[in-house]
Amino acid sequence: MIMTSYDTVNILFRDLEVWKQLFYENGSLMYFGFTVSGLPYDSGTVFFPDGTIYQEGLFGVKGLLSGREYYLPVSSDLKAYTR
């Protein structure tokens, strides 16, 4: 088997990865994809509380490493997304 640099970096967490769905407190889907210690890691998708895609791609310990990030339209109610 030929190992790429991606395989070499991610071999540390390979046995700890779990496919999971994470939810906001209101029950809406926050993330689905692979996780390590309950945090997004490897391939996955993050959603805004209204179900709109926020980020999709490869995640690492510092967040989105490679992929796409989407922004809300200017006309959106930003109060819904503040904590």
Biopython code that builds the backbone (N, CA, C, O; Angstrom):
import numpy as np
from Bio.PDB.StructureBuilder import StructureBuilder

atoms = [
    (1, "MET", "N", (0.825, -1.176, 0.000)),
    (1, "MET", "CA", (0.000, 0.000, 0.000)),
    (1, "MET", "C", (0.877, 1.250, 0.000)),
    (1, "MET", "O", (1.855, 1.333, 0.743)),
    (2, "ILE", "N", (0.521, 2.215, -0.835)),
    (2, "ILE", "CA", (1.259, 3.471, -0.911)),
    (2, "ILE", "C", (0.600, 4.462, 0.041)),
    (2, "ILE", "O", (-0.602, 4.712, -0.043)),
    (3, "MET", "N", (1.402, 5.025, 0.948)),
    (3, "MET", "CA", (0.868, 5.998, 1.899)),
    (3, "MET", "C", (1.176, 7.409, 1.405)),
    (3, "MET", "O", (2.306, 7.707, 1.017)),
    (4, "THR", "N", (0.180, 8.260, 1.421)),
    (4, "THR", "CA", (0.366, 9.662, 1.057)),
    (4, "THR", "C", (0.714, 10.454, 2.312)),
    (4, "THR", "O", (0.665, 9.925, 3.422)),
    (5, "SER", "N", (1.069, 11.734, 2.127)),
    (5, "SER", "CA", (1.356, 12.567, 3.307)),
    (5, "SER", "C", (0.102, 12.720, 4.164)),
    (5, "SER", "O", (0.199, 12.824, 5.386)),
    (6, "TYR", "N", (-1.089, 12.733, 3.526)),
    (6, "TYR", "CA", (-2.345, 12.817, 4.279)),
    (6, "TYR", "C", (-2.492, 11.602, 5.193)),
    (6, "TYR", "O", (-2.870, 11.745, 6.356)),
    (7, "ASP", "N", (-2.198, 10.406, 4.674)),
    (7, "ASP", "CA", (-2.286, 9.188, 5.487)),
    (7, "ASP", "C", (-1.291, 9.227, 6.644)),
    (7, "ASP", "O", (-1.613, 8.791, 7.749)),
    (8, "THR", "N", (-0.112, 9.735, 6.407)),
    (8, "THR", "CA", (0.917, 9.785, 7.445)),
    (8, "THR", "C", (0.502, 10.712, 8.583)),
    (8, "THR", "O", (0.673, 10.370, 9.753)),
    (9, "VAL", "N", (-0.043, 11.882, 8.251)),
    (9, "VAL", "CA", (-0.465, 12.840, 9.270)),
    (9, "VAL", "C", (-1.637, 12.294, 10.079)),
    (9, "VAL", "O", (-1.662, 12.433, 11.302)),
    (10, "ASN", "N", (-2.593, 11.683, 9.419)),
    (10, "ASN", "CA", (-3.810, 11.251, 10.082)),
    (10, "ASN", "C", (-3.734, 9.865, 10.712)),
    (10, "ASN", "O", (-4.708, 9.421, 11.319)),
    (11, "ILE", "N", (-2.629, 9.182, 10.587)),
    (11, "ILE", "CA", (-2.519, 7.845, 11.161)),
    (11, "ILE", "C", (-2.572, 7.896, 12.693)),
    (11, "ILE", "O", (-2.950, 6.913, 13.330)),
    (12, "LEU", "N", (-2.198, 9.030, 13.283)),
    (12, "LEU", "CA", (-2.214, 9.156, 14.746)),
    (12, "LEU", "C", (-3.618, 9.008, 15.316)),
    (12, "LEU", "O", (-3.793, 8.461, 16.405)),
    (13, "PHE", "N", (-4.624, 9.495, 14.582)),
    (13, "PHE", "CA", (-5.991, 9.502, 15.090)),
    (13, "PHE", "C", (-6.895, 8.473, 14.427)),
    (13, "PHE", "O", (-8.081, 8.395, 14.748)),
    (14, "ARG", "N", (-6.355, 7.687, 13.510)),
    (14, "ARG", "CA", (-7.191, 6.777, 12.729)),
    (14, "ARG", "C", (-8.027, 5.842, 13.605)),
    (14, "ARG", "O", (-9.192, 5.601, 13.290)),
    (15, "ASP", "N", (-7.477, 5.319, 14.672)),
    (15, "ASP", "CA", (-8.208, 4.392, 15.534)),
    (15, "ASP", "C", (-9.218, 5.103, 16.432)),
    (15, "ASP", "O", (-10.101, 4.453, 16.992)),
    (16, "LEU", "N", (-9.107, 6.419, 16.581)),
    (16, "LEU", "CA", (-9.992, 7.185, 17.454)),
    (16, "LEU", "C", (-11.151, 7.832, 16.701)),
    (16, "LEU", "O", (-12.083, 8.346, 17.320)),
    (17, "GLU", "N", (-11.100, 7.811, 15.360)),
    (17, "GLU", "CA", (-12.135, 8.467, 14.565)),
    (17, "GLU", "C", (-13.464, 7.725, 14.646)),
    (17, "GLU", "O", (-13.511, 6.497, 14.584)),
    (18, "VAL", "N", (-14.533, 8.489, 14.784)),
    (18, "VAL", "CA", (-15.887, 7.938, 14.845)),
    (18, "VAL", "C", (-16.779, 8.805, 13.964)),
    (18, "VAL", "O", (-16.713, 10.032, 14.034)),
    (19, "TRP", "N", (-17.618, 8.173, 13.129)),
    (19, "TRP", "CA", (-18.599, 8.915, 12.337)),
    (19, "TRP", "C", (-19.729, 9.299, 13.263)),
    (19, "TRP", "O", (-20.296, 8.437, 13.933)),
    (20, "LYS", "N", (-20.075, 10.596, 13.317)),
    (20, "LYS", "CA", (-21.020, 11.061, 14.320)),
    (20, "LYS", "C", (-21.807, 12.258, 13.827)),
    (20, "LYS", "O", (-21.389, 12.956, 12.902)),
    (21, "GLN", "N", (-22.941, 12.487, 14.448)),
    (21, "GLN", "CA", (-23.719, 13.701, 14.242)),
    (21, "GLN", "C", (-23.713, 14.476, 15.550)),
    (21, "GLN", "O", (-23.949, 13.911, 16.618)),
    (22, "LEU", "N", (-23.440, 15.781, 15.462)),
    (22, "LEU", "CA", (-23.471, 16.657, 16.633)),
    (22, "LEU", "C", (-24.624, 17.623, 16.459)),
    (22, "LEU", "O", (-24.914, 18.052, 15.342)),
    (23, "PHE", "N", (-25.290, 17.972, 17.562)),
    (23, "PHE", "CA", (-26.499, 18.796, 17.494)),
    (23, "PHE", "C", (-26.374, 20.034, 18.371)),
    (23, "PHE", "O", (-25.686, 20.021, 19.392)),
    (24, "TYR", "N", (-27.060, 21.122, 17.950)),
    (24, "TYR", "CA", (-27.188, 22.320, 18.786)),
    (24, "TYR", "C", (-28.127, 22.000, 19.945)),
    (24, "TYR", "O", (-28.814, 20.978, 19.925)),
    (25, "GLU", "N", (-28.159, 22.862, 20.945)),
    (25, "GLU", "CA", (-29.035, 22.663, 22.100)),
    (25, "GLU", "C", (-30.506, 22.606, 21.708)),
    (25, "GLU", "O", (-31.304, 21.948, 22.375)),
    (26, "ASN", "N", (-30.871, 23.302, 20.613)),
    (26, "ASN", "CA", (-32.272, 23.285, 20.172)),
    (26, "ASN", "C", (-32.613, 22.041, 19.351)),
    (26, "ASN", "O", (-33.749, 21.894, 18.901)),
    (27, "GLY", "N", (-31.652, 21.155, 19.154)),
    (27, "GLY", "CA", (-31.900, 19.897, 18.459)),
    (27, "GLY", "C", (-31.580, 19.894, 16.980)),
    (27, "GLY", "O", (-31.647, 18.843, 16.343)),
    (28, "SER", "N", (-31.230, 21.052, 16.406)),
    (28, "SER", "CA", (-30.899, 21.079, 14.982)),
    (28, "SER", "C", (-29.475, 20.567, 14.766)),
    (28, "SER", "O", (-28.618, 20.675, 15.643)),
    (29, "LEU", "N", (-29.250, 20.014, 13.593)),
    (29, "LEU", "CA", (-27.960, 19.404, 13.258)),
    (29, "LEU", "C", (-26.870, 20.464, 13.160)),
    (29, "LEU", "O", (-27.024, 21.449, 12.437)),
    (30, "MET", "N", (-25.761, 20.267, 13.891)),
    (30, "MET", "CA", (-24.629, 21.181, 13.866)),
    (30, "MET", "C", (-23.530, 20.639, 12.951)),
    (30, "MET", "O", (-22.910, 21.402, 12.211)),
    (31, "TYR", "N", (-23.284, 19.318, 12.998)),
    (31, "TYR", "CA", (-22.165, 18.723, 12.267)),
    (31, "TYR", "C", (-22.462, 17.263, 12.008)),
    (31, "TYR", "O", (-23.041, 16.579, 12.852)),
    (32, "PHE", "N", (-22.067, 16.786, 10.842)),
    (32, "PHE", "CA", (-22.010, 15.342, 10.644)),
    (32, "PHE", "C", (-20.729, 15.024, 9.904)),
    (32, "PHE", "O", (-20.352, 15.712, 8.956)),
    (33, "GLY", "N", (-20.076, 13.988, 10.344)),
    (33, "GLY", "CA", (-18.805, 13.581, 9.766)),
    (33, "GLY", "C", (-17.983, 12.854, 10.809)),
    (33, "GLY", "O", (-18.501, 12.411, 11.834)),
    (34, "PHE", "N", (-16.715, 12.740, 10.538)),
    (34, "PHE", "CA", (-15.825, 12.054, 11.466)),
    (34, "PHE", "C", (-15.451, 12.977, 12.621)),
    (34, "PHE", "O", (-15.315, 14.188, 12.446)),
    (35, "THR", "N", (-15.288, 12.393, 13.792)),
    (35, "THR", "CA", (-14.891, 13.143, 14.981)),
    (35, "THR", "C", (-13.771, 12.405, 15.706)),
    (35, "THR", "O", (-13.603, 11.195, 15.556)),
    (36, "VAL", "N", (-13.022, 13.148, 16.483)),
    (36, "VAL", "CA", (-12.038, 12.600, 17.416)),
    (36, "VAL", "C", (-12.282, 13.325, 18.735)),
    (36, "VAL", "O", (-12.249, 14.554, 18.787)),
    (37, "SER", "N", (-12.521, 12.578, 19.777)),
    (37, "SER", "CA", (-12.830, 13.148, 21.096)),
    (37, "SER", "C", (-14.024, 14.096, 21.041)),
    (37, "SER", "O", (-14.051, 15.098, 21.755)),
    (38, "GLY", "N", (-15.003, 13.792, 20.207)),
    (38, "GLY", "CA", (-16.218, 14.582, 20.117)),
    (38, "GLY", "C", (-16.105, 15.862, 19.314)),
    (38, "GLY", "O", (-17.060, 16.637, 19.269)),
    (39, "LEU", "N", (-14.964, 16.110, 18.676)),
    (39, "LEU", "CA", (-14.754, 17.315, 17.871)),
    (39, "LEU", "C", (-14.600, 16.945, 16.402)),
    (39, "LEU", "O", (-14.088, 15.869, 16.091)),
    (40, "PRO", "N", (-15.039, 17.823, 15.483)),
    (40, "PRO", "CA", (-14.888, 17.539, 14.056)),
    (40, "PRO", "C", (-13.438, 17.257, 13.688)),
    (40, "PRO", "O", (-12.529, 17.979, 14.098)),
    (41, "TYR", "N", (-13.234, 16.202, 12.914)),
    (41, "TYR", "CA", (-11.897, 15.834, 12.475)),
    (41, "TYR", "C", (-12.025, 14.997, 11.214)),
    (41, "TYR", "O", (-12.843, 14.079, 11.166)),
    (42, "ASP", "N", (-11.246, 15.291, 10.213)),
    (42, "ASP", "CA", (-11.265, 14.611, 8.917)),
    (42, "ASP", "C", (-12.427, 15.157, 8.089)),
    (42, "ASP", "O", (-12.657, 16.367, 8.099)),
    (43, "SER", "N", (-13.139, 14.338, 7.398)),
    (43, "SER", "CA", (-14.175, 14.779, 6.466)),
    (43, "SER", "C", (-15.505, 15.032, 7.173)),
    (43, "SER", "O", (-15.951, 14.208, 7.971)),
    (44, "GLY", "N", (-16.151, 16.195, 6.875)),
    (44, "GLY", "CA", (-17.430, 16.486, 7.504)),
    (44, "GLY", "C", (-18.044, 17.780, 7.013)),
    (44, "GLY", "O", (-17.476, 18.483, 6.177)),
    (45, "THR", "N", (-19.227, 18.084, 7.556)),
    (45, "THR", "CA", (-19.982, 19.284, 7.194)),
    (45, "THR", "C", (-20.533, 19.931, 8.455)),
    (45, "THR", "O", (-21.090, 19.251, 9.316)),
    (46, "VAL", "N", (-20.374, 21.266, 8.564)),
    (46, "VAL", "CA", (-20.904, 22.052, 9.683)),
    (46, "VAL", "C", (-22.072, 22.878, 9.162)),
    (46, "VAL", "O", (-22.033, 23.393, 8.045)),
    (47, "PHE", "N", (-23.118, 23.001, 9.988)),
    (47, "PHE", "CA", (-24.325, 23.726, 9.606)),
    (47, "PHE", "C", (-24.590, 24.895, 10.542)),
    (47, "PHE", "O", (-24.242, 24.849, 11.722)),
    (48, "PHE", "N", (-25.222, 25.966, 9.994)),
    (48, "PHE", "CA", (-25.777, 27.019, 10.826)),
    (48, "PHE", "C", (-27.001, 26.437, 11.537)),
    (48, "PHE", "O", (-27.511, 25.403, 11.103)),
    (49, "PRO", "N", (-27.493, 27.063, 12.614)),
    (49, "PRO", "CA", (-28.660, 26.533, 13.326)),
    (49, "PRO", "C", (-29.914, 26.389, 12.464)),
    (49, "PRO", "O", (-30.798, 25.596, 12.788)),
    (50, "ASP", "N", (-29.999, 27.153, 11.364)),
    (50, "ASP", "CA", (-31.179, 27.032, 10.497)),
    (50, "ASP", "C", (-31.057, 25.912, 9.471)),
    (50, "ASP", "O", (-31.970, 25.708, 8.670)),
    (51, "GLY", "N", (-29.935, 25.178, 9.484)),
    (51, "GLY", "CA", (-29.746, 24.058, 8.578)),
    (51, "GLY", "C", (-28.936, 24.378, 7.335)),
    (51, "GLY", "O", (-28.637, 23.480, 6.549)),
    (52, "THR", "N", (-28.576, 25.636, 7.141)),
    (52, "THR", "CA", (-27.757, 26.047, 6.007)),
    (52, "THR", "C", (-26.322, 25.595, 6.233)),
    (52, "THR", "O", (-25.813, 25.671, 7.352)),
    (53, "ILE", "N", (-25.663, 25.124, 5.167)),
    (53, "ILE", "CA", (-24.274, 24.676, 5.290)),
    (53, "ILE", "C", (-23.360, 25.866, 5.586)),
    (53, "ILE", "O", (-23.461, 26.910, 4.941)),
    (54, "TYR", "N", (-22.468, 25.701, 6.568)),
    (54, "TYR", "CA", (-21.493, 26.720, 6.935)),
    (54, "TYR", "C", (-20.113, 26.337, 6.402)),
    (54, "TYR", "O", (-19.476, 27.132, 5.711)),
    (55, "GLN", "N", (-19.642, 25.118, 6.721)),
    (55, "GLN", "CA", (-18.339, 24.649, 6.267)),
    (55, "GLN", "C", (-18.459, 23.192, 5.843)),
    (55, "GLN", "O", (-19.212, 22.418, 6.434)),
    (56, "GLU", "N", (-17.702, 22.832, 4.809)),
    (56, "GLU", "CA", (-17.613, 21.420, 4.420)),
    (56, "GLU", "C", (-16.220, 21.150, 3.894)),
    (56, "GLU", "O", (-15.652, 21.960, 3.162)),
    (57, "GLY", "N", (-15.673, 20.008, 4.270)),
    (57, "GLY", "CA", (-14.332, 19.665, 3.823)),
    (57, "GLY", "C", (-13.598, 18.827, 4.842)),
    (57, "GLY", "O", (-14.196, 18.004, 5.536)),
    (58, "LEU", "N", (-12.286, 19.043, 4.928)),
    (58, "LEU", "CA", (-11.439, 18.304, 5.861)),
    (58, "LEU", "C", (-11.135, 19.176, 7.075)),
    (58, "LEU", "O", (-10.686, 20.315, 6.944)),
    (59, "PHE", "N", (-11.386, 18.626, 8.246)),
    (59, "PHE", "CA", (-11.178, 19.339, 9.504)),
    (59, "PHE", "C", (-9.993, 18.752, 10.256)),
    (59, "PHE", "O", (-9.717, 17.556, 10.171)),
    (60, "GLY", "N", (-9.298, 19.613, 10.993)),
    (60, "GLY", "CA", (-8.204, 19.195, 11.852)),
    (60, "GLY", "C", (-8.422, 19.785, 13.229)),
    (60, "GLY", "O", (-9.497, 20.306, 13.526)),
    (61, "VAL", "N", (-7.411, 19.703, 14.063)),
    (61, "VAL", "CA", (-7.547, 20.203, 15.425)),
    (61, "VAL", "C", (-7.737, 21.715, 15.475)),
    (61, "VAL", "O", (-8.224, 22.234, 16.479)),
    (62, "LYS", "N", (-7.368, 22.430, 14.423)),
    (62, "LYS", "CA", (-7.525, 23.889, 14.379)),
    (62, "LYS", "C", (-8.701, 24.324, 13.522)),
    (62, "LYS", "O", (-8.820, 25.509, 13.210)),
    (63, "GLY", "N", (-9.572, 23.405, 13.133)),
    (63, "GLY", "CA", (-10.734, 23.772, 12.335)),
    (63, "GLY", "C", (-10.633, 23.296, 10.896)),
    (63, "GLY", "O", (-9.978, 22.294, 10.608)),
    (64, "LEU", "N", (-11.284, 24.021, 9.996)),
    (64, "LEU", "CA", (-11.329, 23.653, 8.581)),
    (64, "LEU", "C", (-9.943, 23.800, 7.961)),
    (64, "LEU", "O", (-9.365, 24.886, 7.965)),
    (65, "LEU", "N", (-9.413, 22.692, 7.424)),
    (65, "LEU", "CA", (-8.097, 22.706, 6.793)),
    (65, "LEU", "C", (-8.198, 22.914, 5.297)),
    (65, "LEU", "O", (-7.403, 23.643, 4.703)),
    (66, "SER", "N", (-9.185, 22.266, 4.691)),
    (66, "SER", "CA", (-9.349, 22.323, 3.254)),
    (66, "SER", "C", (-10.820, 22.131, 2.937)),
    (66, "SER", "O", (-11.457, 21.229, 3.481)),
    (67, "GLY", "N", (-11.368, 22.962, 2.068)),
    (67, "GLY", "CA", (-12.768, 22.809, 1.720)),
    (67, "GLY", "C", (-13.408, 24.149, 1.446)),
    (67, "GLY", "O", (-12.759, 25.070, 0.951)),
    (68, "ARG", "N", (-14.690, 24.255, 1.772)),
    (68, "ARG", "CA", (-15.444, 25.468, 1.496)),
    (68, "ARG", "C", (-16.099, 26.007, 2.761)),
    (68, "ARG", "O", (-16.511, 25.259, 3.648)),
    (69, "GLU", "N", (-16.181, 27.342, 2.809)),
    (69, "GLU", "CA", (-16.870, 28.009, 3.912)),
    (69, "GLU", "C", (-17.879, 28.971, 3.292)),
    (69, "GLU", "O", (-17.545, 29.742, 2.392)),
    (70, "TYR", "N", (-19.099, 28.918, 3.775)),
    (70, "TYR", "CA", (-20.176, 29.733, 3.235)),
    (70, "TYR", "C", (-20.562, 30.800, 4.245)),
    (70, "TYR", "O", (-20.447, 30.595, 5.453)),
    (71, "TYR", "N", (-21.017, 31.933, 3.745)),
    (71, "TYR", "CA", (-21.398, 33.044, 4.603)),
    (71, "TYR", "C", (-22.880, 33.342, 4.449)),
    (71, "TYR", "O", (-23.483, 33.036, 3.420)),
    (72, "LEU", "N", (-23.453, 33.937, 5.470)),
    (72, "LEU", "CA", (-24.860, 34.322, 5.427)),
    (72, "LEU", "C", (-25.043, 35.527, 4.521)),
    (72, "LEU", "O", (-24.159, 36.380, 4.449)),
    (73, "PRO", "N", (-26.168, 35.614, 3.830)),
    (73, "PRO", "CA", (-26.444, 36.828, 3.057)),
    (73, "PRO", "C", (-26.556, 38.030, 3.997)),
    (73, "PRO", "O", (-26.903, 37.869, 5.168)),
    (74, "VAL", "N", (-26.273, 39.200, 3.508)),
    (74, "VAL", "CA", (-26.318, 40.418, 4.314)),
    (74, "VAL", "C", (-27.706, 40.630, 4.904)),
    (74, "VAL", "O", (-27.831, 41.193, 5.992)),
    (75, "SER", "N", (-28.735, 40.197, 4.218)),
    (75, "SER", "CA", (-30.101, 40.416, 4.694)),
    (75, "SER", "C", (-30.521, 39.452, 5.805)),
    (75, "SER", "O", (-31.618, 39.587, 6.346)),
    (76, "SER", "N", (-29.667, 38.479, 6.157)),
    (76, "SER", "CA", (-30.029, 37.504, 7.188)),
    (76, "SER", "C", (-30.105, 38.146, 8.567)),
    (76, "SER", "O", (-29.487, 39.178, 8.830)),
    (77, "ASP", "N", (-30.865, 37.521, 9.421)),
    (77, "ASP", "CA", (-30.979, 37.980, 10.804)),
    (77, "ASP", "C", (-29.799, 37.428, 11.585)),
    (77, "ASP", "O", (-29.828, 36.279, 12.024)),
    (78, "LEU", "N", (-28.770, 38.230, 11.761)),
    (78, "LEU", "CA", (-27.552, 37.758, 12.423)),
    (78, "LEU", "C", (-27.753, 37.510, 13.907)),
    (78, "LEU", "O", (-26.953, 36.797, 14.514)),
    (79, "LYS", "N", (-28.783, 38.066, 14.509)),
    (79, "LYS", "CA", (-29.049, 37.839, 15.933)),
    (79, "LYS", "C", (-29.295, 36.369, 16.216)),
    (79, "LYS", "O", (-29.014, 35.896, 17.317)),
    (80, "ALA", "N", (-29.811, 35.642, 15.243)),
    (80, "ALA", "CA", (-30.093, 34.224, 15.443)),
    (80, "ALA", "C", (-28.821, 33.414, 15.627)),
    (80, "ALA", "O", (-28.871, 32.299, 16.146)),
    (81, "TYR", "N", (-27.674, 33.960, 15.206)),
    (81, "TYR", "CA", (-26.419, 33.203, 15.246)),
    (81, "TYR", "C", (-25.470, 33.682, 16.321)),
    (81, "TYR", "O", (-24.357, 33.164, 16.412)),
    (82, "THR", "N", (-25.851, 34.636, 17.132)),
    (82, "THR", "CA", (-24.990, 35.068, 18.221)),
    (82, "THR", "C", (-25.279, 34.219, 19.448)),
    (82, "THR", "O", (-26.397, 33.740, 19.639)),
    (83, "ARG", "N", (-24.284, 34.043, 20.256)),
    (83, "ARG", "CA", (-24.454, 33.199, 21.445)),
    (83, "ARG", "C", (-24.663, 34.045, 22.655)),
    (83, "ARG", "O", (-24.825, 33.519, 23.756)),
]
sb = StructureBuilder()
sb.init_structure("model")
sb.init_model(0)
sb.init_chain("A")
sb.init_seg("    ")
for serial, (resi, resn, name, xyz) in enumerate(atoms, 1):
    if name == "N":
        sb.init_residue(resn, " ", resi, " ")
    sb.init_atom(name, np.array(xyz, "f"), 0.0, 1.0, " ", f" {name:<3s}", serial, name[0])
structure = sb.get_structure()
